[in-house]
Amino acid sequence: MAEDYFAAMERVEERLDILPETKPKTNDEVVKVQEPTKVLQLIEQLEIPELCYEERLDIASQLRAVFGTVTVPEFEPVLVFA
Protein backbone atom coordinates (compact mmCIF):
# COMPACT_ATOMS: atom_id res chain seq x y z
CA MET A 1 0.00 0.00 0.00
CA ALA A 2 2.85 2.40 0.76
CA GLU A 3 4.29 1.75 -2.69
CA ASP A 4 1.01 2.79 -4.32
CA TYR A 5 0.92 5.96 -2.26
CA PHE A 6 4.49 6.93 -3.16
CA ALA A 7 3.95 6.06 -6.83
CA ALA A 8 0.84 8.23 -6.92
CA MET A 9 2.59 11.10 -5.15
CA GLU A 10 5.48 10.88 -7.62
CA ARG A 11 3.03 11.25 -10.53
CA VAL A 12 1.38 14.22 -8.84
CA GLU A 13 4.77 15.88 -8.30
CA GLU A 14 5.68 15.28 -11.95
CA ARG A 15 2.46 16.96 -13.04
CA LEU A 16 3.17 19.93 -10.81
CA ASP A 17 6.65 20.28 -12.33
CA ILE A 18 5.16 20.39 -15.84
CA LEU A 19 3.08 23.50 -15.16
CA PRO A 20 4.98 26.74 -15.71
CA GLU A 21 5.35 29.07 -12.80
CA THR A 22 3.01 31.98 -13.20
CA LYS A 23 3.64 35.37 -11.73
CA PRO A 24 0.70 37.64 -11.06
CA LYS A 25 0.34 40.26 -13.77
CA THR A 26 0.14 43.86 -12.66
CA ASN A 27 -0.57 47.03 -14.55
CA ASP A 28 1.88 48.97 -12.43
CA GLU A 29 4.69 50.69 -14.20
CA VAL A 30 7.90 51.79 -12.54
CA VAL A 31 8.82 55.33 -13.47
CA LYS A 32 12.28 56.56 -12.63
CA VAL A 33 12.44 60.32 -12.41
CA GLN A 34 15.57 61.70 -14.00
CA GLU A 35 15.11 65.18 -12.60
CA PRO A 36 13.75 64.95 -9.04
CA THR A 37 14.61 68.58 -8.26
CA LYS A 38 12.62 69.74 -11.31
CA VAL A 39 9.61 67.68 -10.18
CA LEU A 40 9.81 69.15 -6.67
CA GLN A 41 9.99 72.68 -8.10
CA LEU A 42 6.90 72.05 -10.22
CA ILE A 43 5.04 70.63 -7.22
CA GLU A 44 5.93 73.71 -5.18
CA GLN A 45 4.57 75.91 -7.98
CA LEU A 46 1.29 73.95 -7.92
CA GLU A 47 0.92 74.76 -4.23
CA ILE A 48 0.55 78.48 -5.02
CA PRO A 49 -3.16 79.22 -4.58
CA GLU A 50 -3.11 82.21 -6.97
CA LEU A 51 -2.14 80.14 -10.03
CA CYS A 52 -4.49 80.55 -12.93
CA TYR A 53 -5.85 77.62 -14.92
CA GLU A 54 -3.43 78.13 -17.84
CA GLU A 55 -0.41 78.16 -15.52
CA ARG A 56 -1.56 74.91 -13.92
CA LEU A 57 -1.94 73.33 -17.37
CA ASP A 58 1.58 74.50 -18.24
CA ILE A 59 2.98 72.91 -15.07
CA ALA A 60 1.08 69.70 -15.82
CA SER A 61 2.60 69.69 -19.31
CA GLN A 62 6.08 70.12 -17.83
CA LEU A 63 5.45 67.23 -15.42
CA ARG A 64 4.38 65.03 -18.34
CA ALA A 65 7.59 65.92 -20.15
CA VAL A 66 9.69 64.99 -17.12
CA PHE A 67 7.90 61.65 -16.75
CA GLY A 68 7.98 60.99 -20.48
CA THR A 69 4.23 60.85 -21.00
CA VAL A 70 3.43 61.16 -24.66
CA THR A 71 -0.33 61.49 -24.69
CA VAL A 72 -1.86 64.73 -23.51
CA PRO A 73 -5.53 64.63 -22.57
CA GLU A 74 -7.80 67.44 -23.67
CA PHE A 75 -8.96 69.76 -20.91
CA GLU A 76 -11.97 71.98 -20.87
CA PRO A 77 -11.85 75.14 -18.77
CA VAL A 78 -13.85 74.97 -15.59
CA LEU A 79 -15.27 78.01 -13.88
CA VAL A 80 -14.70 78.06 -10.14
CA PHE A 81 -16.66 80.45 -7.95
CA ALA A 82 -15.15 81.23 -4.59
ZAPA-920211 format. One record per atom (N, C-alpha, C, O): atom name; x, y, z. Coordinates in steps of 0.02 Angstrom, whole numbers, plus 50000, padded with zeros to 5 digits. Last residue first. Layout:
N
<site atome="CA" px="X" py="Y" pz="Z"/>
...
// end
This chain:
82
<site atome="N" px="49220" py="54065" pz="49701"/>
<site atome="CA" px="49242" py="54062" pz="49770"/>
<site atome="C" px="49195" py="54098" pz="49815"/>
<site atome="O" px="49205" py="54101" pz="49876"/>
<site atome="N" px="49191" py="53964" pz="49565"/>
<site atome="CA" px="49167" py="54022" pz="49602"/>
<site atome="C" px="49187" py="54015" pz="49675"/>
<site atome="O" px="49172" py="53964" pz="49706"/>
<site atome="N" px="49268" py="53915" pz="49421"/>
<site atome="CA" px="49265" py="53903" pz="49493"/>
<site atome="C" px="49244" py="53968" pz="49526"/>
<site atome="O" px="49275" py="54020" pz="49517"/>
<site atome="N" px="49245" py="53840" pz="49267"/>
<site atome="CA" px="49237" py="53901" pz="49306"/>
<site atome="C" px="49229" py="53882" pz="49379"/>
<site atome="O" px="49189" py="53839" pz="49397"/>
<site atome="N" px="49360" py="53755" pz="49170"/>
<site atome="CA" px="49307" py="53748" pz="49220"/>
<site atome="C" px="49305" py="53813" pz="49260"/>
<site atome="O" px="49356" py="53839" pz="49283"/>
<site atome="N" px="49405" py="53710" pz="49005"/>
<site atome="CA" px="49408" py="53757" pz="49061"/>
<site atome="C" px="49347" py="53749" pz="49107"/>
<site atome="O" px="49291" py="53737" pz="49084"/>
<site atome="N" px="49449" py="53545" pz="48968"/>
<site atome="CA" px="49401" py="53599" pz="48957"/>
<site atome="C" px="49405" py="53645" pz="49017"/>
<site atome="O" px="49409" py="53622" pz="49074"/>
<site atome="N" px="49583" py="53459" pz="48896"/>
<site atome="CA" px="49552" py="53488" pz="48954"/>
<site atome="C" px="49503" py="53542" pz="48933"/>
<site atome="O" px="49515" py="53579" pz="48885"/>
<site atome="N" px="49641" py="53307" pz="48829"/>
<site atome="CA" px="49610" py="53372" pz="48816"/>
<site atome="C" px="49575" py="53396" pz="48880"/>
<site atome="O" px="49541" py="53357" pz="48914"/>
<site atome="N" px="49796" py="53229" pz="48875"/>
<site atome="CA" px="49723" py="53232" pz="48872"/>
<site atome="C" px="49699" py="53303" pz="48859"/>
<site atome="O" px="49732" py="53351" pz="48877"/>
<site atome="N" px="49930" py="53179" pz="48785"/>
<site atome="CA" px="49907" py="53237" pz="48824"/>
<site atome="C" px="49831" py="53239" pz="48819"/>
<site atome="O" px="49804" py="53249" pz="48765"/>
<site atome="N" px="50051" py="53052" pz="48779"/>
<site atome="CA" px="49983" py="53074" pz="48765"/>
<site atome="C" px="49964" py="53131" pz="48813"/>
<site atome="O" px="49980" py="53130" pz="48872"/>
<site atome="N" px="50180" py="53034" pz="48835"/>
<site atome="CA" px="50172" py="53058" pz="48767"/>
<site atome="C" px="50102" py="53086" pz="48755"/>
<site atome="O" px="50095" py="53140" pz="48725"/>
<site atome="N" px="50278" py="53059" pz="48974"/>
<site atome="CA" px="50212" py="53043" pz="48950"/>
<site atome="C" px="50201" py="53074" pz="48882"/>
<site atome="O" px="50212" py="53134" pz="48872"/>
<site atome="N" px="50398" py="53082" pz="49041"/>
<site atome="CA" px="50399" py="53050" pz="48976"/>
<site atome="C" px="50331" py="53028" pz="48950"/>
<site atome="O" px="50327" py="52983" pz="48909"/>
<site atome="N" px="50410" py="53154" pz="49155"/>
<site atome="CA" px="50395" py="53082" pz="49163"/>
<site atome="C" px="50393" py="53046" pz="49096"/>
<site atome="O" px="50386" py="52984" pz="49095"/>
<site atome="N" px="50435" py="53279" pz="49099"/>
<site atome="CA" px="50485" py="53249" pz="49144"/>
<site atome="C" px="50474" py="53174" pz="49150"/>
<site atome="O" px="50522" py="53135" pz="49151"/>
<site atome="N" px="50316" py="53299" pz="49028"/>
<site atome="CA" px="50379" py="53296" pz="48992"/>
<site atome="C" px="50433" py="53263" pz="49035"/>
<site atome="O" px="50473" py="53223" pz="49010"/>
<site atome="N" px="50224" py="53306" pz="49132"/>
<site atome="CA" px="50219" py="53252" pz="49083"/>
<site atome="C" px="50285" py="53244" pz="49045"/>
<site atome="O" px="50307" py="53188" pz="49032"/>
<site atome="N" px="50267" py="53424" pz="49191"/>
<site atome="CA" px="50272" py="53361" pz="49229"/>
<site atome="C" px="50268" py="53302" pz="49181"/>
<site atome="O" px="50305" py="53253" pz="49189"/>
<site atome="N" px="50234" py="53515" pz="49090"/>
<site atome="CA" px="50304" py="53506" pz="49108"/>
<site atome="C" px="50315" py="53441" pz="49147"/>
<site atome="O" px="50364" py="53406" pz="49136"/>
<site atome="N" px="50095" py="53502" pz="49096"/>
<site atome="CA" px="50130" py="53485" pz="49035"/>
<site atome="C" px="50204" py="53472" pz="49048"/>
<site atome="O" px="50234" py="53426" pz="49022"/>
<site atome="N" px="50072" py="53555" pz="49223"/>
<site atome="CA" px="50054" py="53485" pz="49209"/>
<site atome="C" px="50090" py="53460" pz="49147"/>
<site atome="O" px="50113" py="53403" pz="49144"/>
<site atome="N" px="50111" py="53686" pz="49198"/>
<site atome="CA" px="50149" py="53646" pz="49246"/>
<site atome="C" px="50135" py="53571" pz="49235"/>
<site atome="O" px="50180" py="53530" pz="49237"/>
<site atome="N" px="50009" py="53722" pz="49109"/>
<site atome="CA" px="50079" py="53725" pz="49088"/>
<site atome="C" px="50122" py="53682" pz="49134"/>
<site atome="O" px="50166" py="53646" pz="49110"/>
<site atome="N" px="49896" py="53710" pz="49190"/>
<site atome="CA" px="49903" py="53666" pz="49131"/>
<site atome="C" px="49975" py="53665" pz="49107"/>
<site atome="O" px="50000" py="53612" pz="49086"/>
<site atome="N" px="49925" py="53814" pz="49280"/>
<site atome="CA" px="49922" py="53745" pz="49304"/>
<site atome="C" px="49929" py="53695" pz="49247"/>
<site atome="O" px="49963" py="53644" pz="49254"/>
<site atome="N" px="49915" py="53922" pz="49192"/>
<site atome="CA" px="49979" py="53908" pz="49224"/>
<site atome="C" px="49981" py="53837" pz="49251"/>
<site atome="O" px="50032" py="53803" pz="49246"/>
<site atome="N" px="49779" py="53916" pz="49161"/>
<site atome="CA" px="49829" py="53906" pz="49108"/>
<site atome="C" px="49897" py="53890" pz="49137"/>
<site atome="O" px="49933" py="53848" pz="49109"/>
<site atome="N" px="49719" py="53946" pz="49286"/>
<site atome="CA" px="49708" py="53881" pz="49254"/>
<site atome="C" px="49761" py="53866" pz="49201"/>
<site atome="O" px="49786" py="53810" pz="49197"/>
<site atome="N" px="49834" py="54031" pz="49397"/>
<site atome="CA" px="49775" py="54028" pz="49354"/>
<site atome="C" px="49774" py="53959" pz="49319"/>
<site atome="O" px="49822" py="53921" pz="49322"/>
<site atome="N" px="49879" py="54029" pz="49567"/>
<site atome="CA" px="49893" py="54007" pz="49499"/>
<site atome="C" px="49829" py="54005" pz="49458"/>
<site atome="O" px="49778" py="53981" pz="49481"/>
<site atome="N" px="49863" py="54059" pz="49700"/>
<site atome="CA" px="49844" py="54110" pz="49652"/>
<site atome="C" px="49856" py="54089" pz="49579"/>
<site atome="O" px="49844" py="54129" pz="49534"/>
<site atome="N" px="49915" py="53957" pz="49781"/>
<site atome="CA" px="49842" py="53961" pz="49771"/>
<site atome="C" px="49821" py="54010" pz="49717"/>
<site atome="O" px="49766" py="54004" pz="49689"/>
<site atome="N" px="50045" py="53853" pz="49747"/>
<site atome="CA" px="50028" py="53924" pz="49749"/>
<site atome="C" px="49953" py="53931" pz="49734"/>
<site atome="O" px="49931" py="53912" pz="49680"/>
<site atome="N" px="50073" py="53722" pz="49723"/>
<site atome="CA" px="50046" py="53738" pz="49789"/>
<site atome="C" px="50025" py="53812" pz="49795"/>
<site atome="O" px="49991" py="53831" pz="49842"/>
<site atome="N" px="50135" py="53716" pz="49602"/>
<site atome="CA" px="50064" py="53698" pz="49604"/>
<site atome="C" px="50032" py="53715" pz="49671"/>
<site atome="O" px="49971" py="53722" pz="49675"/>
<site atome="N" px="50266" py="53745" pz="49639"/>
<site atome="CA" px="50229" py="53795" pz="49601"/>
<site atome="C" px="50154" py="53780" pz="49603"/>
<site atome="O" px="50113" py="53826" pz="49606"/>
<site atome="N" px="50300" py="53625" pz="49700"/>
<site atome="CA" px="50296" py="53685" pz="49741"/>
<site atome="C" px="50258" py="53741" pz="49705"/>
<site atome="O" px="50221" py="53779" pz="49737"/>
<site atome="N" px="50301" py="53544" pz="49586"/>
<site atome="CA" px="50252" py="53531" pz="49639"/>
<site atome="C" px="50244" py="53593" pz="49683"/>
<site atome="O" px="50188" py="53611" pz="49702"/>
<site atome="N" px="50411" py="53598" pz="49520"/>
<site atome="CA" px="50345" py="53602" pz="49489"/>
<site atome="C" px="50290" py="53591" pz="49541"/>
<site atome="O" px="50238" py="53623" pz="49539"/>
<site atome="N" px="50513" py="53564" pz="49610"/>
<site atome="CA" px="50499" py="53634" pz="49595"/>
<site atome="C" px="50430" py="53643" pz="49565"/>
<site atome="O" px="50394" py="53689" pz="49583"/>
<site atome="N" px="50505" py="53424" pz="49603"/>
<site atome="CA" px="50490" py="53457" pz="49666"/>
<site atome="C" px="50476" py="53532" pz="49655"/>
<site atome="O" px="50432" py="53559" pz="49688"/>
<site atome="N" px="50547" py="53406" pz="49471"/>
<site atome="CA" px="50480" py="53384" pz="49491"/>
<site atome="C" px="50460" py="53420" pz="49556"/>
<site atome="O" px="50404" py="53443" pz="49562"/>
<site atome="N" px="50679" py="53453" pz="49479"/>
<site atome="CA" px="50631" py="53487" pz="49435"/>
<site atome="C" px="50560" py="53469" pz="49454"/>
<site atome="O" px="50516" py="53513" pz="49455"/>
<site atome="N" px="50735" py="53359" pz="49564"/>
<site atome="CA" px="50730" py="53429" pz="49587"/>
<site atome="C" px="50681" py="53468" pz="49544"/>
<site atome="O" px="50645" py="53512" pz="49569"/>
<site atome="N" px="50730" py="53240" pz="49489"/>
<site atome="CA" px="50688" py="53247" pz="49548"/>
<site atome="C" px="50682" py="53319" pz="49572"/>
<site atome="O" px="50630" py="53339" pz="49598"/>
<site atome="N" px="50744" py="53192" pz="49343"/>
<site atome="CA" px="50755" py="53259" pz="49370"/>
<site atome="C" px="50712" py="53270" pz="49432"/>
<site atome="O" px="50662" py="53306" pz="49429"/>
<site atome="N" px="50710" py="53065" pz="49314"/>
<site atome="CA" px="50778" py="53085" pz="49300"/>
<site atome="C" px="50795" py="53152" pz="49332"/>
<site atome="O" px="50854" py="53167" pz="49345"/>
<site atome="N" px="50619" py="52944" pz="49394"/>
<site atome="CA" px="50622" py="53016" pz="49379"/>
<site atome="C" px="50695" py="53036" pz="49371"/>
<site atome="O" px="50736" py="53024" pz="49416"/>
<site atome="N" px="50556" py="52799" pz="49335"/>
<site atome="CA" px="50614" py="52828" pz="49368"/>
<site atome="C" px="50620" py="52901" pz="49346"/>
<site atome="O" px="50627" py="52916" pz="49287"/>
<site atome="N" px="50417" py="52706" pz="49360"/>
<site atome="CA" px="50441" py="52766" pz="49327"/>
<site atome="C" px="50499" py="52794" pz="49367"/>
<site atome="O" px="50491" py="52811" pz="49426"/>
<site atome="N" px="50345" py="52555" pz="49333"/>
<site atome="CA" px="50395" py="52590" pz="49373"/>
<site atome="C" px="50421" py="52648" pz="49331"/>
<site atome="O" px="50445" py="52639" pz="49275"/>
<site atome="N" px="50176" py="52518" pz="49329"/>
<site atome="CA" px="50235" py="52535" pz="49290"/>
<site atome="C" px="50282" py="52575" pz="49334"/>
<site atome="O" px="50262" py="52623" pz="49367"/>
<site atome="N" px="50051" py="52397" pz="49351"/>
<site atome="CA" px="50094" py="52448" pz="49379"/>
<site atome="C" px="50155" py="52458" pz="49334"/>
<site atome="O" px="50181" py="52411" pz="49304"/>
<site atome="N" px="49971" py="52296" pz="49320"/>
<site atome="CA" px="49971" py="52352" pz="49272"/>
<site atome="C" px="50016" py="52408" pz="49296"/>
<site atome="O" px="50019" py="52461" pz="49265"/>
<site atome="N" px="50029" py="52129" pz="49339"/>
<site atome="CA" px="50007" py="52193" pz="49367"/>
<site atome="C" px="50010" py="52245" pz="49312"/>
<site atome="O" px="50048" py="52239" pz="49264"/>
<site atome="N" px="50007" py="51956" pz="49356"/>
<site atome="CA" px="50017" py="52013" pz="49312"/>
<site atome="C" px="49990" py="52076" pz="49345"/>
<site atome="O" px="49937" py="52076" pz="49376"/>
<site atome="N" px="50094" py="51840" pz="49456"/>
<site atome="CA" px="50035" py="51882" pz="49447"/>
<site atome="C" px="50052" py="51942" pz="49404"/>
<site atome="O" px="50103" py="51975" pz="49412"/>
<site atome="N" px="50176" py="51711" pz="49369"/>
<site atome="CA" px="50182" py="51769" pz="49414"/>
<site atome="C" px="50120" py="51812" pz="49403"/>
<site atome="O" px="50097" py="51819" pz="49346"/>
<site atome="N" px="50183" py="51538" pz="49362"/>
<site atome="CA" px="50151" py="51599" pz="49340"/>
<site atome="C" px="50159" py="51653" pz="49393"/>
<site atome="O" px="50149" py="51641" pz="49452"/>
<site atome="N" px="50280" py="51409" pz="49304"/>
<site atome="CA" px="50267" py="51454" pz="49360"/>
<site atome="C" px="50236" py="51518" pz="49332"/>
<site atome="O" px="50262" py="51547" pz="49284"/>
<site atome="N" px="50203" py="51281" pz="49207"/>
<site atome="CA" px="50249" py="51337" pz="49214"/>
<site atome="C" px="50230" py="51380" pz="49275"/>
<site atome="O" px="50172" py="51385" pz="49294"/>
<site atome="N" px="50187" py="51110" pz="49246"/>
<site atome="CA" px="50154" py="51175" pz="49242"/>
<site atome="C" px="50205" py="51231" pz="49250"/>
<site atome="O" px="50246" py="51229" pz="49296"/>
<site atome="N" px="50272" py="51005" pz="49278"/>
<site atome="CA" px="50258" py="51019" pz="49208"/>
<site atome="C" px="50229" py="51089" pz="49200"/>
<site atome="O" px="50245" py="51124" pz="49152"/>
<site atome="N" px="50272" py="50988" pz="49414"/>
<site atome="CA" px="50332" py="51014" pz="49383"/>
<site atome="C" px="50322" py="51034" pz="49311"/>
<site atome="O" px="50359" py="51075" pz="49284"/>
<site atome="N" px="50148" py="50929" pz="49434"/>
<site atome="CA" px="50159" py="50997" pz="49459"/>
<site atome="C" px="50220" py="51028" pz="49428"/>
<site atome="O" px="50222" py="51089" pz="49418"/>
<site atome="N" px="50172" py="50804" pz="49379"/>
<site atome="CA" px="50123" py="50848" pz="49348"/>
<site atome="C" px="50133" py="50920" pz="49371"/>
<site atome="O" px="50127" py="50967" pz="49331"/>
<site atome="N" px="50264" py="50755" pz="49472"/>
<site atome="CA" px="50284" py="50764" pz="49403"/>
<site atome="C" px="50236" py="50811" pz="49367"/>
<site atome="O" px="50258" py="50854" pz="49328"/>
<site atome="N" px="50182" py="50747" pz="49585"/>
<site atome="CA" px="50238" py="50794" pz="49585"/>
<site atome="C" px="50263" py="50807" pz="49514"/>
<site atome="O" px="50283" py="50863" pz="49498"/>
<site atome="N" px="50096" py="50644" pz="49543"/>
<site atome="CA" px="50069" py="50711" pz="49558"/>
<site atome="C" px="50125" py="50762" pz="49555"/>
<site atome="O" px="50116" py="50816" pz="49527"/>
<site atome="N" px="50186" py="50539" pz="49534"/>
<site atome="CA" px="50152" py="50562" pz="49473"/>
<site atome="C" px="50123" py="50632" pz="49484"/>
<site atome="O" px="50125" py="50675" pz="49439"/>
<site atome="N" px="50222" py="50528" pz="49668"/>
<site atome="CA" px="50274" py="50544" pz="49619"/>
<site atome="C" px="50242" py="50570" pz="49555"/>
<site atome="O" px="50267" py="50617" pz="49524"/>
<site atome="N" px="50102" py="50490" pz="49725"/>
<site atome="CA" px="50130" py="50555" pz="49743"/>
<site atome="C" px="50184" py="50576" pz="49693"/>
<site atome="O" px="50190" py="50635" pz="49677"/>
<site atome="N" px="50092" py="50361" pz="49670"/>
<site atome="CA" px="50042" py="50412" pz="49654"/>
<site atome="C" px="50069" py="50482" pz="49669"/>
<site atome="O" px="50060" py="50528" pz="49629"/>
<site atome="N" px="50201" py="50301" pz="49732"/>
<site atome="CA" px="50198" py="50303" pz="49659"/>
<site atome="C" px="50148" py="50357" pz="49637"/>
<site atome="O" px="50162" py="50395" pz="49590"/>
<site atome="N" px="50165" py="50311" pz="49865"/>
<site atome="CA" px="50225" py="50347" pz="49842"/>
<site atome="C" px="50226" py="50352" pz="49766"/>
<site atome="O" px="50249" py="50401" pz="49739"/>
<site atome="N" px="50050" py="50228" pz="49865"/>
<site atome="CA" px="50046" py="50298" pz="49887"/>
<site atome="C" px="50105" py="50337" pz="49858"/>
<site atome="O" px="50095" py="50391" pz="49830"/>
<site atome="N" px="50101" py="50106" pz="49824"/>
<site atome="CA" px="50050" py="50139" pz="49784"/>
<site atome="C" px="50046" py="50214" pz="49801"/>
<site atome="O" px="50040" py="50256" pz="49756"/>
<site atome="N" px="50186" py="50079" pz="49932"/>
<site atome="CA" px="50215" py="50087" pz="49865"/>
<site atome="C" px="50165" py="50123" pz="49820"/>
<site atome="O" px="50185" py="50166" pz="49780"/>
<site atome="N" px="50098" py="50063" pz="50036"/>
<site atome="CA" px="50142" py="50120" pz="50038"/>
<site atome="C" px="50172" py="50133" pz="49969"/>
<site atome="O" px="50182" py="50191" pz="49950"/>
<site atome="N" px="50041" py="49941" pz="50000"/>
<site atome="CA" px="50000" py="50000" pz="50000"/>
<site atome="C" px="50044" py="50063" pz="50000"/>
<site atome="O" px="50027" py="50112" pz="49967"/>
// end
